[in-house]
Amino acid sequence: MLFLLLAVYCRDPKPEPHSGVSDVFHDGLDTAPPDSDGDGWIDSKDCAPDDDSVYPGADEECSDGIDNDCDDLVDGDDPNFQ
């Protein structure tokens, strides 16, 4: 029984900065939405939830063919192109 309680206690994540949901740390309840890649953006707001280098507001990388900042514009088509 103690192992089960410790497992629940240790699995409680920190709240995600852009989730809009508060999480009480170490309360045993996981209330924050998932951020699979750990980039600070919850999966539902992240255009690439499995890539931590792609998220809203990221710098657009030149010539990689990826929409790095989630604005639906890629590389040279993006005014934020570097």
C-alpha positions in Angstrom: 0.0 0.0 0.0 2.8 2.4 0.8 4.4 1.8 -2.6 1.2 2.7 -4.3 1.0 5.9 -2.3 4.6 6.8 -3.1 4.1 6.1 -6.8 1.1 8.4 -7.0 2.9 11.1 -5.0 6.0 11.0 -7.2 4.1 11.1 -10.5 2.5 14.5 -10.0 4.0 16.9 -12.6 4.8 20.6 -12.2 2.2 22.8 -13.8 2.9 23.8 -17.4 3.6 27.5 -18.0 1.1 27.9 -20.9 -1.6 25.5 -19.8 -3.9 27.9 -18.0 -4.6 25.2 -15.5 -3.2 25.3 -11.9 -1.8 22.1 -10.5 -1.2 21.6 -6.8 2.3 20.1 -6.7 2.5 16.8 -4.7 -1.2 16.5 -4.1 -1.3 13.2 -5.9 -3.6 14.5 -8.7 -2.3 15.2 -12.2 -4.5 18.2 -13.3 -2.1 19.9 -15.7 -2.6 19.1 -19.4 0.3 17.1 -21.0 3.3 18.7 -22.6 4.8 15.6 -24.3 8.0 17.3 -25.6 8.7 19.5 -22.5 8.9 22.8 -24.4 6.5 24.6 -22.2 3.5 24.4 -24.5 0.7 21.9 -23.8 0.0 19.4 -26.6 -3.3 21.0 -27.7 -1.6 24.4 -28.3 1.7 23.1 -29.7 1.8 22.5 -33.5 4.5 19.8 -33.0 3.9 18.2 -29.6 6.7 15.7 -30.1 9.4 18.2 -31.1 10.7 20.5 -28.4 12.3 22.9 -30.9 8.9 23.7 -32.6 6.4 25.7 -30.6 4.4 29.0 -30.8 6.8 31.9 -30.7 10.0 29.9 -31.5 12.5 31.5 -33.9 11.9 30.4 -37.5 15.0 28.5 -38.7 16.3 29.2 -42.2 16.0 26.5 -44.9 14.8 23.6 -42.6 11.4 23.3 -44.3 9.7 23.4 -40.9 7.2 25.8 -39.5 9.2 26.3 -36.3 6.9 29.0 -34.7 3.5 27.4 -35.5 2.2 30.3 -37.6 1.5 28.2 -40.7 4.4 29.9 -42.6 7.6 28.1 -43.5 11.1 29.6 -43.8 11.2 32.3 -46.5 7.4 32.7 -46.5 7.6 33.7 -42.8 8.3 37.4 -42.0 10.0 36.2 -38.9 12.5 34.3 -41.0 16.1 34.6 -39.7 
